[in-house]
């Protein structure tokens, strides 16, 4: 009986170590951001980090957006970039339907629309995000949306 208890304790200890060493989606996302910021870094490492974040959280629209930017600017793969930007638009639309006051969702959806060529749609979302208090894109909206 004592032997089984010891084996169980060792098993639980090893299991907890494995769990503690696993990164979360946010940690992979942050790692991708750090890789993106480094000018000398290979865009593939950032793409891998964002992909891992998405594997852990399939609704992580920020990770899809950042990966889309890496595909677009780092790897010059517009097809994969567009797929990620479309996913951002879908996820953000669902968020907005459930929480119309989520300024961040409007801003990310606007950025995704902009990156897929929908300037009018992007401007509408930038303006909505600004109305809701997300001032991060104020200059972009001012320069881009002159209508």
C-alpha positions as CSV (number, residue, x, y, z in Angstrom):
1,X,0.0,0.0,0.0
2,X,2.8,2.4,0.9
3,X,4.6,1.5,-2.3
4,X,1.5,2.4,-4.4
5,X,1.1,5.7,-2.6
6,X,4.7,6.5,-3.2
7,X,4.3,5.7,-7.0
8,X,1.2,7.9,-7.1
9,X,3.0,10.8,-5.4
10,X,5.9,10.6,-7.8
11,X,3.6,10.4,-10.8
12,X,1.6,13.4,-9.6
13,X,4.9,15.3,-9.0
14,X,6.2,14.5,-12.5
15,X,2.8,15.4,-14.0
16,X,2.8,18.8,-12.2
17,X,6.4,19.5,-13.5
18,X,5.3,18.9,-17.0
19,X,2.3,21.1,-16.6
20,X,4.4,23.9,-15.1
21,X,6.8,23.8,-18.0
22,X,4.1,24.1,-20.7
23,X,3.7,27.5,-22.1
24,X,0.3,29.2,-22.4
25,X,-1.1,30.7,-25.5
26,X,-0.3,34.2,-24.2
27,X,3.3,33.2,-23.5
28,X,3.7,31.9,-27.1
29,X,2.0,35.1,-28.4
30,X,4.4,37.3,-26.4
31,X,7.3,35.2,-27.7
32,X,6.1,35.9,-31.2
33,X,5.8,39.6,-30.5
34,X,9.4,39.6,-29.2
35,X,10.6,37.8,-32.3
36,X,8.6,40.3,-34.5
37,X,10.2,43.3,-32.8
38,X,13.8,41.9,-33.4
39,X,14.8,43.3,-36.8
40,X,17.4,40.6,-37.2
41,X,15.1,37.7,-36.3
42,X,13.8,35.3,-38.9
43,X,10.0,35.8,-39.4
44,X,9.5,32.0,-39.3
45,X,10.2,31.9,-35.6
46,X,7.5,34.5,-34.9
47,X,5.1,32.6,-37.2
48,X,5.8,29.4,-35.3
49,X,5.1,31.1,-31.9
50,X,1.9,32.6,-33.2
51,X,0.8,29.3,-34.6
52,X,1.5,27.6,-31.3
53,X,-0.6,30.2,-29.6
54,X,-3.4,29.6,-32.0
55,X,-3.2,25.8,-31.5
56,X,-3.7,26.4,-27.8
57,X,-6.5,28.9,-28.3
58,X,-8.2,28.8,-31.6
59,X,-10.1,32.1,-30.9
60,X,-6.9,34.1,-30.3
61,X,-7.6,36.7,-32.9
62,X,-4.6,38.8,-31.9
63,X,-2.3,35.9,-32.7
64,X,-4.0,35.3,-36.1
65,X,-3.6,39.0,-36.9
66,X,0.1,39.1,-35.9
67,X,0.8,35.9,-37.8
68,X,-1.0,37.4,-40.8
69,X,1.4,40.4,-40.7
70,X,4.4,38.1,-40.5
71,X,3.1,36.1,-43.5
72,X,2.5,39.4,-45.4
73,X,5.6,41.3,-44.6
74,X,8.1,38.7,-43.4
75,X,7.5,35.7,-45.7
76,X,5.7,37.6,-48.5
77,X,2.9,35.0,-48.6
78,X,-0.2,37.0,-49.3
79,X,-2.5,33.9,-49.5
80,X,-1.7,32.8,-45.9
81,X,-1.8,36.4,-44.7
82,X,-5.3,36.9,-46.2
83,X,-6.5,33.6,-44.6
84,X,-5.4,34.8,-41.2
85,X,-7.0,38.3,-41.7
86,X,-10.3,36.7,-42.7
87,X,-10.2,34.6,-39.6
88,X,-9.6,37.8,-37.5
89,X,-12.6,39.4,-39.2
90,X,-14.8,36.4,-38.4
91,X,-13.7,36.1,-34.8
92,X,-14.0,39.8,-34.2
93,X,-17.5,39.9,-35.8
94,X,-18.6,37.1,-33.4
95,X,-17.2,39.1,-30.4
96,X,-18.9,42.3,-31.5
97,X,-22.2,40.5,-32.0
98,X,-22.0,39.3,-28.4
99,X,-20.4,42.4,-27.0
100,X,-20.9,45.5,-29.2
101,X,-18.9,47.7,-26.8
102,X,-15.6,45.8,-27.3
103,X,-13.4,48.5,-28.8
104,X,-10.5,46.2,-29.3
105,X,-12.5,43.8,-31.5
106,X,-13.5,46.8,-33.7
107,X,-9.9,47.9,-34.0
108,X,-8.6,44.4,-34.9
109,X,-11.3,43.9,-37.3
110,X,-10.6,47.3,-38.9
111,X,-6.9,46.3,-39.2
112,X,-7.8,43.0,-40.8
113,X,-10.2,44.8,-43.2
114,X,-7.5,47.3,-44.1
115,X,-5.0,44.4,-44.8
116,X,-7.5,42.7,-47.1
117,X,-8.2,45.9,-49.1
118,X,-11.5,46.9,-47.5
119,X,-10.7,50.5,-46.7
120,X,-14.3,51.7,-46.3
121,X,-15.1,48.8,-43.9
122,X,-11.8,49.5,-42.0
123,X,-12.7,53.2,-41.6
124,X,-16.1,52.3,-40.3
125,X,-14.6,50.0,-37.7
126,X,-11.8,52.4,-36.8
127,X,-14.4,55.1,-36.1
128,X,-16.5,52.7,-34.0
129,X,-13.4,51.7,-32.0
130,X,-12.5,55.3,-31.4
131,X,-16.1,56.1,-30.2
132,X,-15.8,53.2,-27.8
133,X,-12.5,54.5,-26.4
134,X,-9.7,52.7,-28.3
135,X,-7.6,55.7,-29.3
136,X,-4.7,53.5,-30.5
137,X,-5.6,54.0,-34.2
138,X,-6.6,57.7,-34.1
139,X,-3.8,58.8,-36.4
140,X,-4.5,55.9,-38.9
141,X,-8.2,56.8,-39.0
142,X,-7.4,60.5,-39.5
143,X,-5.0,59.8,-42.4
144,X,-6.8,56.9,-44.0
145,X,-10.5,57.9,-43.6
146,X,-11.0,61.2,-45.3
147,X,-14.5,60.6,-46.4
